[in-house]
Amino acid sequence: MFFRTPEFSIFMMTFARKLLVALATLASLCAQAQYESSSVNLPGGTEAFEPGFDLDGDGRNDLLVVFQRRILVFFQKENGAFSPAPDVEIGAGAPIPDSYAAITLGKLTGDHGMQLALIGPEGVDYLTMAQLHAQPTQPVEPRELMRRHFSITPGPNLQYLSSAVDFDGSGRTALVLPNSDQIEVYRPNGEGRYVSAGRAYMPQQTIQRTALRAEPSLLGSFFFGENSPQNIVQLLPRLDRWLGIQFAVEVSSEPFLVVDYNQDKRLDIITGSRVLYQNAQGGFVSQASGIYTQIATAYTFQKQRLVAAPNLVDINGDGILDTFSVQTNTAKMSPRTDVSIFLGKPDRTFNKEPDFVLRTRDFAYSEAIPIGDIDLDGAQDMALIHLDFQASSASSQLKAYLRNGLDGELCFYLWDKRRNRYPEAYSFKHPVLLSYEIYGARQLFQQQIVINQDMDGDGFPDLVMKSGAQQISIFKNQGARKGFSSKPMTTIPTPTRFSSLLVQDLNGDKKGDIIVSGYLDDQEDRIIYTFFMSK
């Protein structure tokens, strides 16, 4: 039995006074800039932070947070703001039972809004938004969605799975769940019950680990231990400790990628040796292929985790996915970035050698380079940073970078559809400031420049970039390949320093909204997410 409670949980501590003062100032500034701001303070160990779902069906995206065995829901208000305390909290009085291992979100039933699915070894249950909106003292019992044994073991923390998706392009939500060595797909039948619709077997690999464990000399105290290697194994019996053998077997699949690879609106699975194409019936047709090893990846942070994101995108707009790899060399203060482009062939394979290499004297701060269709010609453009390094004054440049920053240029390479490649020289440039506060250690592998979101509703993607330790600037796309406005159309101050920004339409007005993940120096274990919603 679950209970909903409006009480602010223990870990949702009150904001520091200086943050409240900053937010008050920020509110007045954002009112002038036509953005509504609000903040949520969360633990750094949050399992899931999901702002991409309209939970209650009002046309505005809400926020789902999973922490340990708790679920918190923040509903977006009519003015675009989020309350600092959760509107719904499940697992506050008693943790969510360990009969559930994971959760997912999706439109799974005919009930209003989205449903919260709870996945366990014995099947899948769900909660509706009506249940979550119930009175605080009213018990909330999950309803049965599907009974099926899953080889999934609940752990100390509840996991979040992106398992509720339109898997076959039909407009209906399917459940895609791991089960032992398989990926199983379940779809609703005419009666709304989820039934098996297809499965794919994933090759497995086994790893075994063995270790001799010894309790410390002072039993029951983990503060004392012996670190020297010779104490791992004692040739003579020791009477002041217990010994034990730890043995573990881990079975896992090789990495695989789920993507609509042949662009037929049905998701496919790419493994190390095969491509499993989904057919119209929901089954999979296996085809031997080595394309997995040819898809380049970029290391980047997503939701506070370092991931290897595949560089798989239709660069030239021909309906076939392409890939590209980024190589940056900063040796001897002479940086350069080479972008190798592998265009997809009609049979959806790639050449072993790149179709061409864009060789520049620029550099990419992150492997996840800014990319977007700036001129709306159907092809993807990209941006790289140029800085005029002076090898003879490396020390002075480093000092300037750490203190006041260095003036650089953001160079935009627009796809040439006639030549079917990027030009050797950039199409236009835009000034950019590089400093440690903007591109420092906390920002490593994280994106600070976005060029694929329309921010003012004119249809053209604008330039959104971090322009200070606590500042975001938005520059208007002037269209017709004229570049971006020299002065920002909006400058947004943030209440805290921040490490990354995310831009997407969260309130359904066709204009981009911004989320930043901020931090306070005296709260290293917290992440302060601030939302800037367009008005």
C-alpha positions in Angstrom: 0.0 0.0 0.0 1.4 3.4 -1.0 0.5 6.8 0.4 0.7 10.2 -1.2 2.1 12.9 1.0 2.6 16.7 0.4 5.3 16.9 3.0 8.7 17.9 1.9 10.9 14.9 2.3 14.0 14.9 4.4 16.5 15.1 1.6 14.6 18.1 0.0 16.3 20.6 2.4 15.4 24.3 2.5 17.4 26.4 0.0 20.2 28.5 1.5 19.3 32.1 2.2 21.6 33.3 -0.5 19.9 31.2 -3.1 16.5 32.6 -2.1 17.8 36.1 -2.5 19.2 35.2 -5.9 15.9 33.7 -7.0 14.0 36.8 -5.9 16.4 39.0 -8.0 16.2 36.5 -10.9 12.4 36.5 -10.9 12.3 40.3 -11.7 15.0 40.0 -14.4 13.3 37.0 -16.1 10.0 38.8 -16.1 11.6 41.4 -18.4 13.2 38.7 -20.5 9.8 36.9 -20.8 10.9 33.7 -18.9 9.3 32.3 -15.8 11.9 30.8 -13.5 11.7 28.2 -10.7 14.1 25.8 -9.0 14.2 22.4 -7.5 16.9 21.2 -5.1 17.7 17.5 -5.4 20.3 15.1 -4.1 23.3 14.5 -6.3 22.6 10.7 -6.2 19.1 11.1 -7.9 18.4 8.0 -10.0 16.2 9.7 -12.5 15.4 13.3 -13.5 12.8 13.1 -16.3 11.3 16.5 -17.6 10.0 15.1 -20.9 6.5 13.9 -20.0 3.1 15.6 -19.8 1.9 13.4 -16.9 -1.5 15.0 -16.3 -2.5 15.7 -19.9 -2.6 19.5 -19.6 -0.2 20.2 -22.5 2.7 21.1 -20.2 5.6 18.8 -19.4 6.0 17.8 -15.7 8.9 16.5 -13.8 9.5 12.9 -12.5 12.3 12.3 -10.0 13.4 8.9 -8.6 15.6 8.8 -5.5 16.4 5.5 -3.8 13.0 3.9 -3.4 11.0 7.1 -3.7 9.1 8.7 -6.6 8.5 12.5 -6.6 6.3 14.3 -9.1 6.4 18.0 -9.8 3.5 19.4 -11.9 4.1 22.4 -14.1 1.8 25.2 -13.1 -0.1 27.4 -15.6 2.5 30.1 -15.4 5.3 27.5 -16.2 6.8 27.3 -12.7 7.5 24.3 -10.6 7.0 24.2 -6.8 10.2 23.6 -4.9 8.5 20.8 -3.0 7.0 17.8 -4.8 3.3 17.8 -5.5 3.2 14.0 -5.1 5.7 11.9 -3.2 5.4 8.1 -3.1 7.5 6.2 -0.6 8.0 8.9 2.0 6.3 7.1 4.9 7.4 3.6 3.8 9.7 2.9 0.9 8.2 1.4 -2.3 8.1 -2.3 -1.7 11.1 -4.3 -3.0 8.7 -6.4 -5.1 9.3 -3.7 -7.7 12.7 -3.3 -9.4 12.1 -0.5 -11.9 9.5 2.1 -13.1 8.6 3.6 -16.5 6.2 6.3 -17.7 3.9 6.1 -20.7 0.3 6.2 -22.1 -0.4 2.6 -21.1 -4.2 2.7 -20.5 -7.2 4.7 -21.4 -7.0 6.7 -18.2 -6.5 10.4 -18.3 -2.9 11.5 -18.6 0.1 9.1 -18.4 0.5 6.1 -16.2 3.4 5.2 -13.9 4.3 1.6 -14.4 6.0 -0.4 -11.7 8.0 -3.4 -13.0 8.9 -6.4 -10.9 9.8 -10.1 -11.1 6.1 -11.1 -11.3 4.9 -8.6 -13.8 3.9 -4.9 -14.3 1.5 -2.8 -12.2 0.5 0.8 -12.7 -0.7 4.0 -11.0 -3.0 6.6 -12.7 -2.8 10.3 -12.3 -6.2 10.2 -10.6 -4.7 8.0 -8.0 -1.8 10.3 -7.5 -4.1 13.3 -7.2 -6.0 11.5 -4.4 -6.4 12.9 -0.9 -3.2 12.6 1.3 -4.8 10.1 3.6 -6.3 7.9 0.9 -4.4 4.7 0.2 -3.1 4.2 -3.3 -3.0 0.6 -4.6 -1.3 -0.2 -7.9 -3.4 -1.9 -10.5 -2.4 -4.9 -12.5 -1.3 -4.3 -16.1 0.4 -7.5 -17.0 1.4 -10.8 -15.3 4.6 -12.3 -16.6 7.8 -13.5 -14.9 10.8 -11.3 -15.5 14.3 -12.2 -14.6 14.9 -8.9 -12.8 16.2 -8.5 -9.3 15.1 -5.5 -7.2 18.0 -3.6 -5.7 18.4 -1.0 -2.9 17.4 1.7 -5.4 14.5 1.8 -7.8 15.7 2.0 -11.4 14.1 4.1 -14.2 13.7 2.4 -17.6 12.8 4.2 -20.8 10.6 1.2 -21.7 7.3 2.7 -22.7 7.7 3.8 -26.3 5.9 3.7 -29.6 8.0 0.9 -30.9 6.4 0.2 -34.3 5.2 3.7 -35.3 1.5 2.8 -34.7 0.9 5.6 -32.3 0.3 3.2 -29.4 2.7 2.7 -26.5 4.5 -0.6 -26.3 6.5 -2.0 -23.3 10.0 -3.0 -24.2 11.5 -4.9 -21.3 14.7 -6.9 -20.6 14.1 -10.5 -19.6 17.1 -12.8 -19.1 18.9 -12.8 -22.4 16.0 -11.3 -24.4 14.5 -8.0 -25.2 10.7 -8.6 -25.2 8.1 -6.3 -26.8 4.5 -6.2 -25.4 1.6 -4.3 -27.1 -2.0 -3.7 -26.0 -4.6 -6.0 -27.7 -8.1 -5.0 -28.6 -9.1 -5.3 -24.9 -6.2 -3.1 -23.8 -4.3 -6.0 -22.2 -0.6 -6.2 -22.9 0.5 -9.3 -24.8 3.8 -10.5 -26.3 4.4 -9.1 -29.7 8.0 -10.0 -30.4 11.4 -10.7 -28.9 15.0 -10.6 -29.7 17.8 -12.7 -28.2 21.0 -10.8 -27.1 24.4 -12.6 -27.1 25.6 -13.0 -23.5 29.0 -12.9 -21.9 30.0 -14.2 -18.4 32.5 -12.7 -15.9 33.5 -14.4 -12.7 35.1 -12.8 -9.7 36.6 -14.4 -6.6 38.1 -12.7 -3.6 39.2 -13.6 0.0 37.5 -11.3 2.4 38.7 -10.7 6.0 37.0 -8.8 8.7 39.1 -6.0 10.3 40.8 -6.7 13.6 38.2 -4.7 15.5 35.1 -6.7 14.6 32.1 -4.6 13.6 34.1 -1.5 12.8 34.6 -0.6 9.1 36.8 2.3 10.1 39.8 0.1 10.6 41.5 -2.0 7.9 44.8 -3.3 6.7 45.8 -1.9 3.3 49.1 -3.7 2.7 48.9 -6.4 0.0 50.5 -9.1 2.2 47.5 -9.0 4.6 45.1 -10.1 1.9 46.0 -13.7 2.4 47.5 -15.0 5.6 49.6 -18.2 5.5 49.0 -18.9 9.2 45.6 -18.8 10.8 44.6 -15.5 12.4 42.4 -15.8 15.5 41.3 -12.2 15.6 39.1 -12.2 12.5 36.6 -14.0 10.4 37.5 -15.1 6.9 35.2 -15.6 3.9 35.3 -16.2 0.2 33.4 -13.9 -2.1 32.4 -15.3 -5.4 30.3 -13.5 -8.0 29.1 -14.4 -11.5 28.0 -11.6 -13.8 26.2 -12.3 -17.0 25.5 -9.4 -19.4 24.9 -8.8 -23.0 27.2 -7.1 -25.3 26.3 -3.4 -26.0 23.5 -2.9 -28.5 21.7 0.1 -29.9 17.9 0.6 -30.4 17.2 3.0 -33.2 15.0 3.3 -36.3 17.9 2.4 -38.6 16.1 2.0 -41.9 13.8 5.0 -41.2 10.5 3.1 -41.5 9.2 4.4 -38.1 9.8 1.0 -36.5 12.7 0.7 -34.0 15.4 -1.8 -34.8 18.2 -3.3 -32.8 21.9 -3.1 -33.8 24.3 -5.5 -32.1 28.0 -6.2 -32.6 27.4 -8.6 -35.5 23.8 -8.1 -36.7 21.0 -5.7 -37.3 17.6 -6.9 -36.2 15.1 -5.1 -38.3 11.5 -4.9 -37.0 8.9 -6.1 -39.4 5.2 -5.0 -39.7 4.1 -7.9 -37.5 6.4 -6.8 -34.7 8.9 -9.5 -35.1 12.6 -9.1 -36.0 14.4 -10.1 -39.2 18.1 -10.7 -38.5 20.8 -9.5 -40.9 24.5 -10.1 -40.5 26.3 -6.7 -40.4 29.4 -5.1 -38.9 28.0 -1.5 -38.9 28.0 -1.5 -35.0 31.8 -1.1 -35.0 31.6 1.7 -37.6 29.2 4.0 -35.7 31.3 6.6 -34.0 30.5 7.7 -30.4 31.0 10.8 -28.4 31.7 10.9 -24.6 29.3 13.3 -23.0 27.3 13.7 -19.8 23.6 12.9 -19.9 21.6 13.3 -16.7 24.7 13.4 -14.5 26.2 10.2 -16.1 29.1 9.9 -18.5 27.9 8.0 -21.5 29.1 7.1 -25.0 26.5 8.6 -27.2 26.3 7.4 -30.8 27.0 9.9 -33.5 24.2 8.7 -35.8 22.2 11.3 -37.7 21.0 12.0 -41.2 23.6 14.7 -42.0 22.7 15.4 -45.6 19.0 14.9 -45.4 18.7 12.0 -47.9 16.7 9.7 -45.5 19.7 7.5 -44.7 21.5 7.7 -41.3 25.2 8.8 -41.4 27.9 8.9 -38.7 30.8 11.1 -37.9 33.8 11.1 -35.6 35.6 14.0 -34.0 39.3 14.1 -33.4 40.8 17.1 -31.5 44.5 17.7 -31.1 45.7 20.5 -28.9 49.5 19.7 -28.9 51.9 22.6 -28.7 49.2 25.3 -28.4 48.2 24.6 -32.0 44.7 23.1 -31.7 42.9 21.5 -34.6 39.8 19.5 -35.0 39.1 17.0 -37.8 35.6 15.7 -38.4 35.5 12.5 -40.4 32.1 12.1 -42.2 30.9 8.6 -43.1 27.8 8.9 -45.3 25.3 6.1 -45.3 25.1 4.2 -48.5 21.7 3.0 -50.1 22.2 -0.4 -48.4 22.7 1.4 -45.1 26.4 0.5 -44.7 29.4 2.8 -44.5 32.7 2.9 -46.3 35.7 1.8 -44.3 37.3 5.2 -45.0 35.5 8.5 -44.5 33.8 10.0 -47.5 35.6 13.2 -46.6 37.3 14.9 -43.6 36.6 18.4 -42.5 40.1 19.7 -41.4 40.0 22.8 -39.3 42.2 25.0 -37.1 39.3 25.1 -34.6 38.8 22.9 -31.6 35.8 21.1 -30.0 35.5 21.6 -26.2 33.3 18.5 -26.1 33.1 15.5 -28.4 29.3 16.2 -28.5 29.7 19.2 -30.9 26.8 21.6 -31.5 24.8 20.4 -34.5 21.5 21.5 -36.0 19.8 22.6 -39.2 20.5 26.4 -39.0 19.2 27.4 -42.4 16.3 24.9 -42.6 17.6 23.2 -45.8 17.1 19.7 -44.4 20.8 19.1 -43.7 22.7 19.3 -40.4 25.2 22.1 -39.8 27.8 22.2 -37.1 29.8 24.7 -35.0 33.4 24.6 -33.7 35.3 27.1 -31.5 38.3 29.0 -32.9 40.9 30.6 -30.6 44.0 32.4 -31.9 46.5 30.7 -29.6 49.9 32.4 -29.3 52.5 29.7 -28.7 55.0 32.3 -27.4 52.6 33.4 -24.6 51.2 30.2 -23.3 51.5 31.2 -19.7 49.8 34.5 -20.1 47.0 33.0 -22.1 46.4 30.4 -19.4 46.3 33.2 -16.8 43.8 35.1 -18.9 41.7 32.0 -19.4 41.6 31.4 -15.6 40.9 35.0 -14.7 39.0 37.0 -17.3 38.7 34.6 -20.2 39.8 34.7 -23.8 37.9 36.1 -26.8 37.3 33.5 -29.4 35.0 32.8 -32.3 32.3 30.2 -32.9 32.7 29.0 -36.5 29.6 27.6 -38.3 30.0 25.1 -41.1 26.9 24.9 -43.1 26.3 21.8 -45.3 26.8 22.3 -49.0 24.0 20.3 -50.6 25.4 20.8 -54.1 28.8 19.3 -53.2 27.3 16.9 -50.6 29.8 17.9 -48.0 30.9 20.5 -45.5 32.9 23.4 -47.0 36.6 23.7 -46.2 36.0 27.2 -44.7 33.3 28.2 -42.3 30.2 30.0 -43.6 30.1 32.6 -40.8 31.3 33.2 -37.3 30.1 34.5 -33.9 32.1 35.9 -31.0 32.4 33.6 -27.9 34.1 34.0 -24.6 36.2 31.1 -23.2 37.0 31.1 -19.5 37.5 28.6 -16.8 34.2 29.5 -15.2 32.4 28.7 -18.5 34.4 25.8 -19.7 36.1 24.5 -16.5 36.5 21.1 -14.9 32.8 21.0 -13.8 31.7 21.5 -17.5 34.0 18.7 -18.9 32.1 16.5 -21.5 29.0 18.7 -21.2 27.3 20.8 -23.8 27.3 24.6 -23.3 26.2 25.6 -26.9 22.8 24.7 -28.5 21.9 25.5 -32.2 18.9 23.2 -32.8 16.1 25.0 -30.9 13.8 27.8 -32.0 13.6 30.2 -29.1 11.4 33.0 -30.4 8.8 31.1 -32.5 9.9 32.2 -36.0 10.8 28.7 -37.1 14.5 29.2 -37.3 16.9 27.6 -34.7 18.6 30.2 -32.5 21.9 30.2 -30.7 21.8 29.4 -27.0 25.1 29.5 -25.2 26.6 29.8 -21.8 28.1 33.3 -21.7 29.2 33.5 -18.0 29.5 31.5 -14.8 25.9 32.4 -14.0 24.6 33.6 -17.4 22.9 32.3 -20.6 22.7 34.4 -23.8 20.3 33.8 -26.7 21.1 35.2 -30.1 18.5 35.4 -32.9 18.9 33.5 -36.1 18.7 36.1 -38.9 17.9 33.6 -41.6 19.2 33.3 -45.2 22.6 32.2 -43.9 23.2 35.6 -42.3 24.3 34.2 -39.0 23.0 35.2 -35.6 22.4 38.7 -34.1 25.5 40.4 -32.8 23.7 41.3 -29.6 21.7 38.8 -27.6 17.9 39.1 -27.8 17.8 37.7 -24.3 20.3 37.4 -21.5 19.3 35.2 -18.6 21.0 35.3 -15.2 21.0 32.0 -13.2 20.7 31.8 -9.4 23.7 29.5 -9.2 26.8 28.5 -11.1 25.9 25.6 -13.4 27.6 22.8 -15.2 25.3 22.1 -18.2 22.2 23.3 -20.0 19.3 21.5 -21.7 17.0 23.2 -24.2 13.6 21.8 -25.3 10.0 22.9 -25.5 8.5 22.0 -22.1 5.3 24.0 -22.2 4.0 23.3 -25.7 4.3 26.9 -27.1 6.7 25.9 -29.9 9.6 27.8 -28.3 12.5 26.4 -26.4 12.7 26.4 -22.7 15.9 25.9 -20.7 17.0 23.7 -17.7 20.3 24.3 -16.0 21.9 22.0 -13.5 23.5 24.3 -10.9 25.5 23.9 -7.7 26.5 25.7 -4.6 30.1 25.3 -3.2 28.8 24.5 0.3 26.3 21.8 -1.0 28.5 19.5 -3.0 25.9 16.6 -2.6 23.1 18.6 -4.2 22.1 19.6 -7.7 19.9 22.7 -8.1 17.8 22.4 -11.3 16.5 25.8 -12.5 13.8 26.0 -15.2 13.4 29.0 -17.5 10.0 28.7 -19.2 9.2 30.9 -22.2 6.1 33.1 -21.9 
